Amino acid sequence: MLKWTARWLLALVALPPLAQAQGLPLKTATGGDFGIQVFGHTFDADRDGAFDMWLDSRKLGLAGSITQLLENDWHVSAEARSAMGATSFSSAARGSNSGSSETLTEFRLTVGRDFTAGQHLLAPYTGLGYRTVLSQLKGYTNAGYISPTRDGNLVYLPIGVIHRYSLGSDARLATTLEYDHLLQGTQKTSYTDIAGYVSDLKVTQKKGKGARLSVAYETAHWSTSVFYHHWAIEESEVGTYANATTVFSATEARNISRELGIQIRYRFGQ
């Protein structure tokens, strides 16, 4: 996946900058798009620098967006995507297994404005995003333990900018760079999947940040792109879970999530 994506990115960057005065408009237009994403997704957690847990999957998903142009080059967009894949799980305490299902779903609402200068366009934007990852890890590990289901949710503030550049009469290059500020996250670990436990661990995450980068080759109706998403979340607040006789306290470890992939989309509208 890494080699495939890297070659795709190099091909996009190497496209000849044949800018012309006429061609595919740079400005944002009313309409929408939908398409397919294929990407690798990893999750690494550590406590005080020591390994805690690791998840690795290859995901296939659908993505789409709708954009409405407003007055004075302002525009609003709604985006959604959902992807699924089998994941490998490894824990410092419970061993490892593979083949469990994991689903990533995301919704975003953004508002932005276009600023043009010759053959270039900058479109800064901000908004609100929601991301959830459900890891259905029920099953025995190689150490004989049951790995509990995990359900993570993030609410965040995206702040980004899109740069578009004409590539001739019917194509353009669009680069998106974004910073994501975590507003609040929650992580639920379903210890009740394990016999003898009577309550689950649910904790709040208040510190974290993310980043996004994508490079897309766009024509009037089709686009192909590579993308990278990154999240770094600090250790959570303390929560509790229990078995029939004991109440335990725990936190969600500091963790880093990475996505690297490609997508193809079809655009409709103006």
C-alpha positions in Angstrom: 0.0 0.0 0.0 2.8 2.5 0.9 4.7 1.9 -2.4 1.5 2.1 -4.5 0.4 5.3 -2.9 3.9 6.9 -3.1 4.0 6.1 -6.9 0.5 7.7 -7.3 1.6 10.8 -5.5 4.8 11.1 -7.6 2.7 10.8 -10.8 0.4 13.6 -9.7 3.3 15.9 -8.7 5.1 15.3 -12.0 2.2 16.4 -14.2 3.3 19.2 -16.5 2.0 22.7 -15.4 0.5 23.6 -18.7 -1.4 26.6 -17.4 -3.7 28.4 -19.8 -6.0 31.4 -19.5 -9.0 29.2 -20.4 -10.0 25.9 -19.0 -11.7 24.1 -16.2 -12.9 26.8 -13.8 -10.9 27.1 -10.6 -13.7 28.5 -8.5 -15.9 26.3 -6.2 -19.2 25.5 -7.8 -22.6 24.1 -6.6 -22.7 20.4 -6.9 -21.4 17.2 -5.4 -19.3 14.1 -5.8 -19.0 10.5 -4.7 -16.4 7.8 -5.0 -14.3 5.0 -3.6 -11.5 5.1 -1.2 -8.8 2.4 -0.6 -6.4 3.0 2.3 -4.2 1.5 5.0 -5.1 2.4 8.6 -2.9 2.0 11.7 -3.4 2.7 15.4 -0.5 2.7 17.8 -0.8 3.3 21.6 1.9 3.6 24.2 2.2 4.3 27.9 5.3 6.3 29.0 7.0 5.2 25.8 6.3 1.5 26.2 4.1 -0.5 23.7 0.4 -0.8 24.8 -1.7 -1.7 21.8 -1.5 -1.9 18.0 -4.2 -2.2 15.2 -3.5 -2.5 11.5 -6.1 -2.8 8.7 -6.7 -2.3 5.0 -10.0 -0.5 4.3 -12.4 -0.1 1.4 -15.0 2.7 1.6 -17.4 5.1 0.0 -17.1 8.9 0.2 -19.1 11.9 -1.0 -19.9 15.6 -0.6 -22.4 18.2 -1.5 -21.4 21.9 -1.9 -23.7 25.0 -2.2 -22.2 28.2 -3.6 -23.2 31.4 -1.7 -22.8 35.1 -2.4 -19.4 36.7 -2.7 -17.6 33.4 -3.4 -18.6 31.9 0.0 -19.6 28.2 0.0 -20.8 25.5 2.4 -20.1 21.8 2.1 -21.3 18.6 3.8 -19.1 15.5 3.6 -19.4 11.9 4.6 -17.5 8.7 4.3 -17.6 5.2 5.6 -15.0 2.4 5.2 -14.6 -1.1 6.5 -11.8 -3.7 6.7 -10.4 -6.7 8.6 -7.9 -5.6 11.3 -5.0 -7.2 13.1 -4.8 -6.6 16.9 -1.9 -6.8 19.2 -1.8 -6.0 23.0 1.0 -5.9 25.5 -1.4 -7.5 28.0 -3.6 -9.8 26.0 -1.7 -11.1 23.0 -2.7 -10.8 19.4 -5.3 -11.9 16.8 -6.5 -11.0 13.3 -9.5 -11.0 11.0 -11.8 -8.9 13.2 -14.0 -6.2 11.5 -13.3 -2.5 11.9 -15.5 0.4 10.6 -14.5 4.0 10.2 -17.2 6.6 9.7 -16.9 10.4 9.4 -19.1 13.4 8.9 -18.1 17.0 8.3 -19.7 20.4 7.7 -17.5 23.2 6.5 -17.7 26.8 5.3 -15.1 28.6 3.1 -14.4 31.3 0.6 -12.5 31.5 -2.7 -9.7 33.9 -3.4 -8.3 33.9 -7.0 -5.0 35.3 -8.3 -4.4 34.5 -12.0 -4.1 30.7 -12.5 -4.2 30.1 -8.8 -7.0 29.8 -6.3 -6.9 29.6 -2.5 -10.0 28.5 -0.6 -9.6 28.6 3.2 -12.3 26.9 5.3 -13.3 25.8 8.7 -16.2 23.9 10.3 -17.1 20.9 12.5 -16.2 17.2 12.1 -17.2 13.9 13.7 -15.1 10.7 13.4 -15.9 7.3 14.9 -14.0 4.0 14.7 -15.7 0.8 15.8 -13.2 -2.2 16.3 -15.2 -5.4 16.8 -12.4 -7.3 18.3 -14.4 -10.0 20.0 -12.4 -13.2 19.8 -9.6 -15.1 21.5 -5.9 -14.0 21.1 -2.9 -16.3 20.8 -2.5 -15.9 24.6 -6.0 -17.2 25.3 -7.6 -13.9 26.2 -10.7 -12.3 24.7 -10.0 -9.0 23.0 -12.9 -6.5 23.8 -14.8 -4.4 21.3 -13.5 -0.7 21.1 -15.6 2.3 20.0 -13.8 5.6 19.6 -15.5 9.0 18.8 -13.9 12.4 18.1 -15.5 15.8 17.6 -13.1 18.3 16.1 -12.5 21.7 14.5 -11.0 21.5 11.0 -9.0 24.5 9.7 -7.7 24.2 6.2 -7.0 25.6 2.8 -7.4 24.3 -0.7 -5.0 25.4 -3.5 -6.1 24.9 -7.1 -3.9 25.3 -10.2 -4.8 25.1 -13.8 -3.3 22.2 -15.8 -4.6 23.2 -19.2 -7.9 23.3 -21.0 -9.7 20.6 -19.0 -7.8 19.7 -15.8 -6.5 21.2 -12.6 -4.4 20.2 -9.6 -6.0 20.6 -6.1 -3.9 20.4 -3.0 -5.6 20.4 0.5 -3.7 21.0 3.7 -5.7 20.9 7.0 -5.1 21.1 10.8 -7.6 19.4 13.1 -8.1 20.5 16.7 -9.8 18.0 19.0 -12.8 19.4 20.9 -13.6 16.2 22.7 -13.2 12.5 22.3 -14.7 9.4 24.0 -13.4 5.9 24.0 -15.5 2.9 25.1 -13.8 -0.5 25.7 -16.5 -3.2 26.1 -15.1 -5.3 29.0 -18.5 -6.9 29.3 -17.5 -8.9 26.2 -15.4 -10.9 28.7 -17.1 -13.3 31.0 -17.2 -12.1 34.6 -17.2 -8.3 33.9 -20.3 -6.3 34.7 -19.4 -2.8 33.3 -17.4 -1.2 30.5 -14.6 1.4 30.5 -15.7 4.7 29.1 -13.2 7.6 29.2 -13.0 11.2 27.9 -10.2 12.5 25.7 -9.6 16.3 25.8 -6.2 16.8 24.2 -5.3 15.9 20.7 -4.6 17.2 17.2 -4.7 16.0 13.6 -3.6 16.9 10.1 -4.7 16.1 6.5 -2.9 16.3 3.2 -4.3 15.4 -0.2 -3.2 16.0 -3.8 -5.9 15.5 -6.5 -5.9 15.6 -10.3 -9.3 16.9 -11.3 -11.2 17.0 -14.6 -14.7 18.3 -15.3 -16.3 15.1 -13.8 -13.6 12.9 -12.5 -10.8 13.2 -9.9 -8.1 10.9 -8.6 -6.1 11.6 -5.5 -3.8 10.4 -2.8 -4.4 11.4 0.8 -2.9 11.1 4.3 -4.7 11.6 7.6 -3.0 11.8 11.0 -4.3 11.9 14.6 -2.3 12.2 17.8 -4.4 11.9 21.0 -3.0 12.4 24.5 -3.8 10.0 27.4 -7.4 10.2 28.5 -9.0 11.1 31.8 -9.4 8.2 34.3 -12.5 5.9 34.0 -13.6 2.8 35.7 -14.9 -0.7 34.8 -15.7 -3.7 37.0 -16.1 -7.4 37.4 -18.4 -9.0 40.0 -16.1 -8.3 42.9 -13.7 -5.4 41.9 -13.9 -1.9 40.4 -10.8 -1.1 38.3 -9.6 2.4 37.2 -7.9 2.9 33.8 -7.1 5.4 31.1 -7.0 5.2 27.3 -3.3 5.4 26.4 -1.7 8.1 24.3 -2.2 7.0 20.6 -1.4 7.9 17.0 -3.7 7.0 14.1 -2.6 7.1 10.4 -4.4 6.7 7.1 -2.7 6.6 3.7 -4.6 5.8 0.6 -6.0 6.7 -2.8 -9.5 7.6 -4.0 -11.5 8.1 -7.3 -14.5 10.4 -7.4 -17.2 11.4 -9.9 -18.4 15.0 -9.8 -21.8 16.2 -10.7 -23.5 19.6 -10.8 -22.4 22.9 -12.3 
